């Protein structure tokens, strides 16, 4: 039994008391006896919010509440600063101010961390204070701990996954409800899975910011979020969803950082994921991360990536870790820096692609022959009728991205093709073996699915 006289009291300054901050207040209160049993007590003593008069789901009446974040960061009575307010200006100033005077920082603000990383590192170096940002990378998946400790000496080659729970919920809802993007977005907003302005999620920006933090820990290299090839899900239609299913794939927003002989490649974009892959089974607000390396081949992690408690729980875990191991923050990391690695030219990547095109009465075989004439080797195709229109979806063989993009305008001019051609990359580099195996075992479907030229 813990001697009550030896219990340490850790005073927390909290910046932000919305969904995540409110969740943290609840968790700290819920686990109060657990903390005391382990020799410490957490007390949130000073809270910074944008609107002190706003009604909240937690009681702050016994705490100091201010609208000045710097007052919290410079409070001489706090032992740690927790930043969940968001933003890239005052949040960074407050976090760095606390670090500079030796106060550990726990942050769920992936945007501030990914875009002002240098300032945080320099501030932490000055004082030796720790930084915890597990919640900023993948919510409740403890991926930073794994990269920092369990895989610290591994030479990793790939880290990828579904790391934005909001967009994954939207895509899952589109598939299950048979609706278009706008209706799925409205449903996600009604359940609290998106912000009032969902653009950071649906345009892929949130995932790109998280990916830069994962790449930092996986490869020791900092890549600015604006240097990540980023596409969102706003152009995904119900026709895309149905054609992907007909081809035995599902559409996911995939973030991937890969290290090759040519350098680092960081990409965030919708991708067709084969239904035999684990990522295809990650639904709703769940996240999944896959790590590859020669020493262990592949590791997979799964957890919730949206909502109040998953992120708040990850924040609390970082707090407890820094209480137990002062100065053990996540920046800078152990891994040898790969800063000298160039960014790979994404236009030279060789990938497989999904193409969706409207068919204004054109014959499918004629369209496939025309694609072959453009140098596009089709591995598999499917047709559907949706909204009174006929659509053709194809999966191509491996082709250089630069060449694929240059060919798109020519494809849209194929006789009988109606409107612009939709392009979505495949998650895997080469699906030829999978497609050939499937076509020998595939039986029955209400949707027409056939092999194409080149198989």
N, C-alpha and C positions, 0 to 999 in steps of 0.2 A: 504494500500500500504506500502511495506517495506521501512523503512528509509535506503537509500543507504549508509549512513555513519555508520550504525550499522551492515553492512554485514561482517561476519567473513570469512576470507580466509583460506582454508584448503589446504595445500600443500601435494601432494601425491608423494611418491617414488614408482616407478613401476618396478618390476623385471619380465621380460618376455614381449615381444611384438610380439607374434605370433598370432595365431587365437583368443585366448581369450583376450590377452593384447591389440591387435589391435581393437577388438570389444569394449573393455572398453574405449579406447581413443575416438572412435566414439560416444559412449553413453554419455560420459562426455561433449563432445562438443554439442551434440544434446539437452541435458537437461539443458544447462547453465542458461537459463532464468528461468526455473522452480526452480533451486537451489536458485537463487538470490531472487525469490519471497518468498522463505522460510527462508531467512536470512543468507545464506551462499554461498560461491563460492568454487568450487572444481577446483584445478589447478594441473595438472600433471607437475612436475618441473624437475624430475630426473629419467632417465630410464636406467635400466641395461639390456643388451642383450648379447648374446654369440658372435654375429657377427655384429659389428657396420656398416659394409659396405653393409650389405644385404638390398635389396630393399623390402619395406613394403607397405602395402595398406593404411598407414596413414602417415601424415607428422610430422616428429620429429625434423625438422630443427631448431625450436625455443627452443628446450629443451636441457638440459644437457644429453648426452648419453655416457655411459661407458660400458666397458666389465667387470667391477669389481663390483659384487653384494654387497660386503661389503662397498664399497664407497657410495652406495645408502642407505644401512641400517644405516650407521653412519653419514649421511648428517645431520648437525644440523638444516637445514632449513625445513626438512620435518616434517609433523604432523602425517602422517600415512604411513605405508608400505603395498603395495599390491604385493603379491607374486603369480605369475601365470607362473613361468618359469619351474617348474617341477624339478625332481631330488631329491635325498635324502642326499646330502652332503652340498654343499655350500648354497643351498636353506634353509636348516635347520639352518646352522650357521648364515646366514643373518637374518632370521626371529627371532631367539632367541636373536641376538645382538640388534635388534630394540626393542623387548619386554623388555629386561633388562634395557634399558634406558628410558622406559615409553612410547614408541611409539606403538600405537595399530597396530595389524597385521591383514590383511584380506588375506586369503589364499584359493586358489582353488586346492592346491596340496594335494590331498587325500593320496598319497603315503607317503609323508614326514610327514603329520599329524598323520597318522595311525601307522607309524613305529617309530616315535620319539616323541610320545605324552608326555612322561615324561619330556623331555627337554623343550618343549613348556610350559607346566604347571608350571614348576619351574621358568622359566624366567618371565612368566606373574605374578606369585605370588610375585616375588621380587619387582616389580614396580606397580602392580595393573593395568597394561595395559590390554585392552580387546583384544580378539581374535574372529574374525568372519570367519566361514568356511561353511556357508550355501551352497555355490557353490560346495564345495568338496564332499558333501554328496549326493545330488540328483539334481544338476544343478538348474533348475528354480522352482522346487517344494520346498516351504518354510518349509520343514519338521523339521529343527532344531528349528525354531521359534515356531512351534506347540508343539514340545516335551518340550522345555524349559518353555513355558508360558501356552498355552492352556491346556496341559496335565501334568503339573508339579507335581500334587499331585495324579495322577492316578497310580495304580499298573498295569503296562502293562504286557501282557503275550506273545505277538507276534508282531514282525514288519517284514514284508516281502514285496517283490515286484520285479518288473523288473526295475533294476537300472543301466543298461548299455545300452545306446541308440544305440551304434554301433552294438552290437550283436543282439539286437532286430531288427534292420534294416536288418541285414543279414538273420535272420531266416524268417522274413516277405518276403523278396525278393525271398528266396528259394521256399517258398510256392506259391507265385504269378507267378513267372517265370518258375517254374518247373525245376529249375537248381540245380546243386550240390553246395556244400559249396564254392569251390574255385572260381566259377564264381560270386557268391553273394558277396564274400569278395572283389573281384576286382571292382565290381560295387560300393560297399560302399566306397572303397578307392578313386574312381574317383569322388565321390561327397563330399569328405572331411570328411566323418564320421569316418575314422580310421586314426591312425598315420602311418608314414612310416614303423614302426615296430608295427604291430597290436597285438602282442602276449599278451600284458597286457589286452587288451579287450577280445580277443577270447579265451584265456586260463582261463578266469574268475577272474584274479588277480585284475583288477580294481574294479569289483563288490565286491570282498572280502574286499578290503581296505575301500570301502564305507560302507560296512556292519559293520565293526568294529566301525566306527564313529556313525552309527545309534544305535548300541548296547550300546555304551557308554552313549548316551543321553537317550535311552529307559530304560536301566537297571542299569546305574551307574557303569558298569563293563567294564574294558579294556581287550580286547582279541586281542592278536597280530594277524595280518593278516595271518601269517604262521601257526597259530593254527586253522584257519577256514578250514573245509573240502571244497576243491575247485576243481571243474571240469569245463572245458570249452565246447565250441560247435564244436570244430574241427572234432569230430568223427560223427557228425550228418549228415545223408545222405538223399537224396531225398526219398529213400524207407521209412525211418523213418517218414518223413513229411507226406507222402501219407497214411501210415498206421495209424498215429495219427488222421488224418482227417477222415479216414474211421471209426475210433472208436469214432468220435465226440469230439476229443481233438485237441489242438494245442501245439506245442513245444515252450517253452520259457526258457530263462536262468533266473532262480528264485533264489534270495538271501533271506534267512530267518534266523532270530534270534528268538529263542523261549526260554521262561523261564518255566521250569517245576519243579516238586518236586525233580527231580534228578539233577537239575542244568541248565546250559545254553547250548543250542545247536545252533551253527552257521554253516550254510551250503550254498554253492553256487554251483549249478549244473543245467544242463538241466532238465526240468520237463514237463510232459504231464499235461496240464491245460484243464479242461473240458470247452467246449464252452459255458456253461451256467454261467461261472465265469467271473467277470470283467477283470481279468488279461489276459484272452484269447483274449479280444478285444483290447488290447494295441498293436498297430502296429508301424512299422518303427522306427523312432528315439525317440518315446515317452517313458516315464518312468511312472510307477505307484507304489505307496506304500500303503500298507494296514496295519493298526494298530489295534490290538485287546486288549481289557481290559474289566474286569467285569462291570465297571461303565457305559460303552457306547456301548459295544459289538464290533462294527467295524466302522472304519473310513477309507475312501479311498481318495487318492490324485493323480492327474494326471497332467503331464506336459512334455515338451520336455527335453530330456536328452543328446542331442548331437548337435553340431553346434556352431557357433561363438557367436550369441547373447544370447541364453538361459543361458549359463554359465557366460558371461560377465554381463548380467543383474542381475544375482544373486550376483555377486561380488559387483556391484554398490549398490544393496540394503543393503548389509552388511556395506558398507562405509557410506551410509546415516544413517543407524541405529546407528553406532558408533559416527557419528557427533552429532546426536540428543541426544544420551544417552552415553556419554563418560564412559568407564569402564564397559560397559554392554556386554562384549564379551561372547562367548559361552562356554568357559572353565575357571575354572571348573564349572560343572553344579549344579543345585539345587538338583537333584534327589539323594536320599539316595543310597550310594554305595552298590553294590551287589558283591563286590570283594571276599567275602567269599564263594560265590556259586561255586561249582566245574563245570568243563566242563562235560556235559553228554557224556556217551560212545555212539558214533554214531552207533557202531555195534549192539547195543541193541535196536535201534529204530525199531518200527514196522510200515511198510509202504506197500503200493500197488506198483506194478512195471509193466512197459511195457517191454516185451521181443520181440525182432525181430530176426527171424532166416531164413536163406535161406533154401529152400526146394528142394532138388535134386530129384524130382520125388516121394517124400514120400507122403503118404496119410495123409491128415490133421487130420482125426479122430485118426489115429494111433499115430500121434505126440502128440495130446491132451491127449490121454490115457497114453502115456509115461510120459508126464508132471505130470499127476495125480499120476502116480507110483512113481515119485520123491517127492511127497508131495506138488506139486504146484497146488493150487486150481484156475482154470481159470474162471474168471467172464465173459469175452467177448473176441472174437477174430475176426480177419479179414484177408483176403488174397488179395494179389495184384500180378500183373506181372509187373516187371520193369527191363528194360535193358536186356531183354531176360531171366530173372530169376524169379522164383516164391518165394514169401516171405510170411511168416506167422507172424502176430503180435498178441500178447495176452496181456490182462490186468489181473494181478493176484489179488487174495484176499490178505488181510493183512498177512505179514510174517516178521519175524525178519530179519534184514539186514544181520547179521552174517550167518544165515542159507541160505538166498538167495545167497549170494556170494559163499558159500561153494558148492552150488548145480549147479552153472553155468557150471563148467567143465563137469559135468554129463549130463547136457542138451545138450551141444555141441556134445556129443557122441551118442545122440539118433539116431537111424537108419533113414537115409534120411535127417538129418539136415546137411547143408553144411556150413562149416566155423564157425567162432566165433559167439557167441550169443551177440547181442546188448542189453544192459540194460539201461533203463531210468526210474527214479523214477516218481511217480505221485505226483502232487502238494498237493492233499488232502490225509489224512490218510486212508480213507475208501470210496471206490466208490460203494460198493455193492448196497446201496439204489438207487443211481443214475442210475446204469446200469440196475437194475431190472425195474425201472420206464421207462427207455428209450426203453427197449425191448418190452414193452407193447404198445408203441406208435410209434415206428420207422417204416416208410414206404418208400420203394423205395431207391435204390442206385445202381450206376453202379459198386460198389465194393461189394463183398460178405462179409456180416457181420452176425455172428451167435452167439448165446449163447454157452457157453462152459460148461464143467462139473462143478458142484457145484452151479449152479444157480437154 
